[in-house]
């Protein structure tokens, strides 16, 4: 249910790209506030990707790409 409220992946990637562009512009203009804003946008987008992945996995555990392991008791 919460996954529907999260922004789609292209929006997060666009935010990350915009943050990189803002940070580079801040470095070019030597304006520290612009660099900090750009880096904050990149970190915000990264956190959004992590949270989105976690929520998507929690909503649908069958999307786990790992192989299922069968644990057996050791035979002595």
C-alpha positions in Angstrom: 0.0 0.0 0.0 2.8 2.4 0.9 4.6 1.5 -2.4 1.9 3.3 -4.4 2.7 6.5 -2.6 6.4 6.4 -3.5 7.6 8.2 -6.7 8.4 6.1 -9.7 12.1 5.2 -10.5 12.5 7.7 -13.4 11.5 10.6 -11.0 14.2 9.5 -8.5 16.8 9.1 -11.2 15.9 12.5 -12.6 16.3 14.0 -9.1 19.7 12.3 -8.7 20.8 13.7 -12.1 19.5 17.2 -11.3 21.4 17.0 -8.0 24.7 16.2 -9.8 24.2 19.1 -12.2 23.4 21.5 -9.4 26.5 20.3 -7.5 28.7 20.7 -10.6 27.3 24.2 -11.2 28.1 25.0 -7.6 31.7 23.9 -8.0 32.0 25.9 -11.3 30.6 29.1 -9.7 32.4 28.4 -6.3 29.1 28.8 -4.5 29.1 26.6 -1.5 25.4 26.7 -1.0 24.8 25.3 -4.4 27.2 22.4 -3.9 25.5 21.5 -0.6 22.1 21.7 -2.2 23.2 19.4 -5.1 24.8 16.9 -2.8 21.7 16.9 -0.6 19.5 16.2 -3.6 21.8 13.3 -4.6 21.6 11.8 -1.0 17.9 12.3 -0.9 17.5 10.4 -4.2 19.7 7.6 -3.0 17.7 7.3 0.2 14.5 7.2 -2.0 16.0 4.4 -4.0 16.8 2.4 -0.9 13.5 2.9 0.7 11.6 2.2 -2.5 13.5 -1.1 -3.0 12.9 -2.1 0.6 9.1 -1.3 0.4 8.8 -3.1 -3.0 10.4 -6.2 -1.6 8.3 -6.1 1.6 5.1 -5.8 -0.5 6.1 -8.7 -2.8 8.5 -11.2 -1.3 8.4 -13.4 -4.4 10.4 -10.7 -6.2 13.5 -11.8 -4.3 16.2 -12.7 -6.9 18.1 -15.1 -4.6 17.7 -18.8 -4.9 15.7 -20.5 -2.2 17.8 -22.7 0.0 16.6 -25.9 1.6 18.2 -26.4 5.0 18.6 -30.0 6.2 19.6 -31.3 9.5 23.1 -32.8 9.4 23.2 -36.6 9.4 25.5 -38.0 12.1 
